[in-house]
Amino acid sequence: MILDKFEAFAAAIPGYTALAGLDFGDKTVGVAVSDRLGTVATPLETIRRKKFTLDAARLFEITSEREIGGIVLGLPRNMDGSEGPRCQKTRAFARNLSRLTDLPIGFWDERLSTVAAERALLEADTTRKRRAEVIDHVAASYILQGALDRMRHLKMEQG
C-alpha cells in the first residue's frame, strides 16, 4: 500500500512499530531501521542490487527479522522540487514492492541526504574506502530520521 501523502503514511503506522528507511539507487539500496518508539534511525546495511526479486527478498528478510511495520523510501526530487527520472525509478520500485507486501510505503524528500551523510562521515574522519562502503545506509538513516521527526511532530499536533 503506497501512501503518497506523508500524513496518511504516518496515520497508517501502528504505535510502537519499527520502520525501515531506504535510499534507493541504481546500484545499491541503503537500509536503515528505527527503534519501536520511532525516535532513532540506525544505519543497517547496503544491498548491492542484482535483480528486483533478489533485492526484494533481502529487504523482506530484514522487515521480517526486525518486525518492521512500514517502509520510508527516499524520493530524490530535484532541487527545485520537481520530479525527474530518478523519482520515476523510485516510484516504480515502490510499486513493485507494494505488489509483494501489505506494509505501508511512504515517501520522504531526500534532497541533500547523501550530502549530509557524506559530511557526517568526513567529520568522523572516515576513510574514503569506508565512506564508499557505508554512505548508502548512512543516507538511508538520514532519510528515516527526517521521517521519524516529522511523525513525532504530527503526533504532538494531534494531542
C-alpha positions as CSV (number, residue, x, y, z in Angstrom):
1,M,0.0,0.0,0.0
2,I,1.6,3.2,-1.2
3,L,0.6,6.4,0.6
4,D,1.7,9.5,-1.3
5,K,0.7,11.9,1.4
6,F,3.1,11.6,4.4
7,E,0.4,12.3,6.9
8,A,-1.6,9.3,5.5
9,F,1.5,7.2,5.8
10,A,2.1,8.3,9.4
11,A,-1.5,7.6,10.3
12,A,-1.3,4.0,8.8
13,I,1.6,3.1,11.1
14,P,0.6,1.4,14.4
15,G,2.1,2.6,17.6
16,Y,5.4,1.1,18.8
17,T,6.3,-0.2,15.4
18,A,9.8,-0.1,13.9
19,L,10.2,1.4,10.4
20,A,12.7,0.8,7.6
21,G,14.2,3.7,5.6
22,L,15.5,3.1,2.1
23,D,17.9,5.1,0.0
24,F,17.2,3.6,-3.5
25,G,19.9,3.9,-6.1
26,D,20.9,2.5,-9.5
27,K,23.5,0.1,-7.9
28,T,22.5,-0.1,-4.3
29,V,19.7,0.2,-1.7
30,G,20.8,1.7,1.6
31,V,18.8,0.3,4.5
32,A,18.2,1.9,7.9
33,V,15.9,0.8,10.7
34,S,14.3,2.6,13.6
35,D,13.6,1.5,17.2
36,R,10.0,0.6,18.1
37,L,9.4,4.0,19.7
38,G,10.2,5.8,16.4
39,T,12.9,8.0,17.9
40,V,16.2,6.9,16.4
41,A,17.2,5.8,12.9
42,T,20.2,3.5,12.7
43,P,22.1,2.6,9.5
44,L,21.9,-1.2,8.9
45,E,23.3,-2.3,5.6
46,T,23.7,-1.7,1.9
47,I,22.0,-4.1,-0.5
48,R,24.0,-4.4,-3.8
49,R,21.3,-4.5,-6.4
50,K,21.2,-7.6,-8.6
51,K,17.7,-8.4,-9.7
52,F,14.5,-6.9,-8.2
53,T,13.3,-10.3,-6.9
54,L,16.6,-10.9,-5.1
55,D,16.8,-7.3,-3.8
56,A,13.2,-7.5,-2.5
57,A,13.8,-10.9,-0.9
58,R,16.7,-9.5,1.1
59,L,14.6,-6.4,2.0
60,F,11.7,-8.6,3.2
61,E,14.2,-10.8,5.2
62,I,15.1,-7.6,7.1
63,T,11.5,-6.4,7.5
64,S,10.5,-9.8,8.9
65,E,13.5,-10.2,11.2
66,R,13.1,-6.7,12.6
67,E,9.3,-6.8,12.7
68,I,9.1,-3.7,10.5
69,G,5.7,-2.0,10.3
70,G,6.3,0.4,7.4
71,I,8.8,1.5,4.7
72,V,10.0,5.0,4.1
73,L,11.5,5.4,0.7
74,G,13.7,8.4,-0.1
75,L,12.3,10.4,-3.0
76,P,15.1,12.1,-4.9
77,R,13.4,15.3,-6.0
78,N,15.3,17.9,-8.0
79,M,16.5,21.0,-6.0
80,D,13.5,22.9,-7.4
81,G,11.1,20.3,-6.0
82,S,10.2,18.8,-9.4
83,E,10.4,15.1,-10.1
84,G,12.8,13.7,-12.7
85,P,13.8,10.2,-14.0
86,R,15.3,9.2,-10.6
87,C,11.9,9.9,-8.9
88,Q,10.2,7.8,-11.6
89,K,12.6,4.9,-10.9
90,T,12.0,5.2,-7.2
91,R,8.2,5.2,-7.6
92,A,8.4,2.2,-9.9
93,F,10.5,0.4,-7.2
94,A,7.8,1.3,-4.7
95,R,5.0,-0.1,-6.9
96,N,6.9,-3.3,-7.4
97,L,7.4,-3.7,-3.7
98,S,3.8,-2.9,-2.9
99,R,2.8,-5.9,-5.1
100,L,4.7,-8.2,-2.7
101,T,3.8,-6.7,0.7
102,D,1.0,-5.2,2.7
103,L,3.4,-2.9,4.6
104,P,2.6,0.8,4.2
105,I,5.1,2.5,1.9
106,G,5.6,6.3,2.2
107,F,8.0,8.7,0.6
108,W,10.3,11.2,2.2
109,D,12.0,14.1,0.3
110,E,15.6,13.0,0.4
111,R,17.2,16.1,-1.1
112,L,20.7,16.5,0.3
113,S,20.6,13.4,2.5
114,T,23.6,11.9,0.8
115,V,25.4,15.3,1.2
116,A,24.6,15.3,4.9
117,A,25.7,11.7,5.3
118,E,29.0,12.4,3.5
119,R,29.6,15.4,5.7
120,A,29.0,13.4,8.9
121,L,31.3,10.7,7.7
122,L,34.0,13.2,6.8
123,E,33.6,14.8,10.3
124,A,34.0,11.4,11.8
125,D,37.3,11.1,9.9
126,T,36.1,8.0,8.0
127,T,38.5,6.8,5.3
128,R,37.4,7.2,1.6
129,K,37.1,3.4,1.2
130,R,34.9,3.1,4.4
131,R,32.8,6.0,3.3
132,A,32.1,4.3,-0.1
133,E,31.0,1.1,1.9
134,V,28.6,2.9,4.2
135,I,27.4,6.0,2.5
136,D,24.1,4.5,1.2
137,H,22.9,3.1,4.5
138,V,24.0,6.2,6.4
139,A,22.0,8.3,3.8
140,A,19.0,5.9,4.5
141,S,19.3,6.7,8.2
142,Y,19.1,10.5,7.4
143,I,16.0,9.9,5.3
144,L,14.4,7.7,8.0
145,Q,15.3,10.1,10.8
146,G,13.7,13.0,9.0
147,A,10.5,11.0,8.6
148,L,10.6,9.9,12.3
149,D,11.0,13.5,13.4
150,R,8.0,14.6,11.2
151,M,5.9,11.7,12.6
152,R,6.7,12.7,16.1
153,H,5.7,16.3,15.3
154,L,2.4,15.2,13.7
155,K,1.6,13.2,16.9
156,M,2.2,16.2,19.0
157,E,-0.1,18.3,16.8
158,Q,-2.8,15.8,17.3
159,G,-2.5,16.0,21.0
